[in-house]
Amino acid sequence: MPQVAVFMGSASDKDTMQACSGVLDQLSIEYQMTVTSAHRTPERTKRLVQELEAEGCQVFICGAGLAAHLAGAVAASTAKPVLGIPLNASSLGGMDALLSTVQMPPGFPVATLALDKVGAKNAAWLAAQILALRDSDLAARIQKAREEMKDKVEQDAAGL
């Protein structure tokens, strides 16, 4: 049963969104990753949200570029947390996707992360923190990963 759904608007977003799945794998969080489009497959998007929610999915992560309406479409279909990752897919440097993701109407929030791979990683970390509110084992895995990051900085500093 996936705890997290990871949606991307296009298969061309896979490389970026794998930064998200890498963190989820590291923390042993079950997820489902797929392509769905707010514009090209709106019925599929809504159906996926309903099916995944029925299976127990708790957090939805959506990465999209250009108009970047995927996260908003998902937020319109669920009351579960939706995390948006604006992707740089145009000559506007991702600003179009950022503004589309962050500017949601009241009552349909999308927690908006940074652009591209950094945002994808942080979306997975934020999803983990949300899940850890009710999962002490996951909270411990997050803390252990943070300790390892701290240790790596200390090792890097000592190596200079």
C-alpha positions, 0 to 999 in steps of 0.5 A: 500500500503506497503511503505517498503518490508521486505524480509527474505531468510528463515522462520527460520529468522522470529524471528530476522526479527520481530525486524524490523517489531516491529519498523515499527509497532511502527512508523505506517509504512505500510510494507509487510513481506515475505520469498523469496530466491535469490537462491531457488526462484530467479524468485519470488524475482524479481517478488515481487520487481516488484509488490511491486514497482508498488504498491509504495514500496519505501524501501526494507529490506533484511535479509539473512545468509550464502551467503546472496545474497538476498539483492544483488539480490533485488538491481539488480532488483530495483533502490530503496534503499535496506537495508541489514541485515546480519544474523548469520546462520553459524559456521562463526558467521555471517562474511560470511553474512556480507561480502556478504552483504557489498561487492556489485559492483558499481552501485548496493549498499546495505546499510548494517546494523549490524548483527541480531536483532540490524541490523533488528531494525536499518534497520527499523529506516533507512527505516523510515528516508528515508521515512521521507524525504518526510513525515513530520508526520513520521519525527515527529513520529521518533523525538517523539520516540527518545525523549522517548528513551532519557527520558528512559535513564534519568529515568534509570539514576535517578533510580540508 
